[in-house]
Amino acid sequence: MKGTKKMKRYQLIVIGGGRLGSVIAGQAVTWGAHVALLDPGGVGEEDFFAYEGMVDVYKGSVRFLTEHEVEVAGQVRLAGKAFIIALERVREVPEPASVAATGEVAEETGWRQPPTKKWVVLGGTPHGIEWAQALARQGAQVTVVETGAHLLPDYDPECLSILEASLRQEGVRVRCHTQVVKVVQRANKKIIQLQFDGLVEALETDEIVSADASLPQVSSLGLAELGLTYKEGGVVTDSWMRTSCSHIYAVGPQVHGRPDCGVWPEEVRRVTMNALLGTKHRIDYSIAPRIVKTDPPLVAVGMSEEQARQEDEGARVWRGQRMTGLVKLITRRDGAIVGIHAVGPDVDGPVEALRQAKRNRVYVDRPERFQQLLQQNRTSWAHSLPVWWGDWVDKGIRAYVRLRR
């Protein structure tokens, strides 16, 4: 751990020890910036090795003292020209949850031992589905318990049905519309009582995990004392990701409220450039992809079919069957793109092409136009530019950043 009594100064201080924070720090150092990465939760250590020797990493609670100073672990004080708050709820494949005498399920993270025979995952969230498949592939018998009528209600039902069929083939059981009544410990087994349609069933299992999808908490950072505007579980920003303090930026789930968005390269590059250079690159979160990292992956952008029809009864749905999946495009009556949904191992390119079409306000009003977009099969906006263009842009940014050190 870095730090002395003398205050160290940085061009950029990134607050957030998960993958999002480490990728932002990595982007900043490739542009020659002097960067500190603060890890309030003491997690995500594996992400730091890629930037070892280039990023100063500090672990411990973080609190702002002034607009340009923070304190780490109550003892190390750091100063920064700019800050990026990139907190996320870091939830890796879990260890077994313990059951207290009250029957409450404790949450734990990290998987240090092979899975036991039977697991119950509480919550049909993106994390819960990812864990269930990972555990099943390690030979465990997995049951997912969801209180709602469906898994992942924000995702397209047609695409979700393809994923559910794949999960069933791997032995994952799904119990929707089911409440947990009680959990008790008996010898080395746990008995979880489930209620469905008024009937109570006892399910014996070895381990229970809770797939909580809550957002990261920012209240402990001392933002109120700075007069910075924030809300429960998040930070309020403008279109350039700036908070009410012009040199403090925020990105990730704490801004858009979607824990399943993950690391979005466009978001990383733009917020880092804004913080280091003072530029005003906007982020349109309406085209941010939400991804369930299963096999096959499930992707959603923008509105669902139901949401689109609530706004426009004449909304249209365009379907593109893939060899092992499905791509759906939701448009308004006039052809404006409002939603993209896909499932399958080979949908990255079509989804990216449709996202770019949505960004560029391309209208889809006939089947031929939809098929034309699908065949573009792009990888990303950056890849559509010549390689030399990206190199020259990076060289220019590095030169400017060094001048400001």
Beta strands, then each sheet from edge to edge (+ up, - down):
strand 1: 8-15
strand 2: 35-39
strand 3: 55-59
strand 4: 62-66
strand 5: 69-72
strand 6: 76-85
strand 7: 118-122
strand 8: 141-145
strand 9: 173-175
strand 10: 179-186
strand 11: 189-196
strand 12: 199-205
strand 13: 207-210
strand 14: 230-231
strand 15: 234-235
strand 16: 248-250
strand 17: 290-292
strand 18: 298-302
strand 19: 316-322
strand 20: 325-331
strand 21: 337-343
sheet 1: 3+ 2+ 1+ 6+ 5- 4+
sheet 2: 3+ 2+ 1+ 6+ 16+
sheet 3: 9+ 8+ 7+ 13+
sheet 4: 10+ 11- 12+
sheet 5: 14+ 15-
sheet 6: 17+ 18- 21+ 20- 19+
end
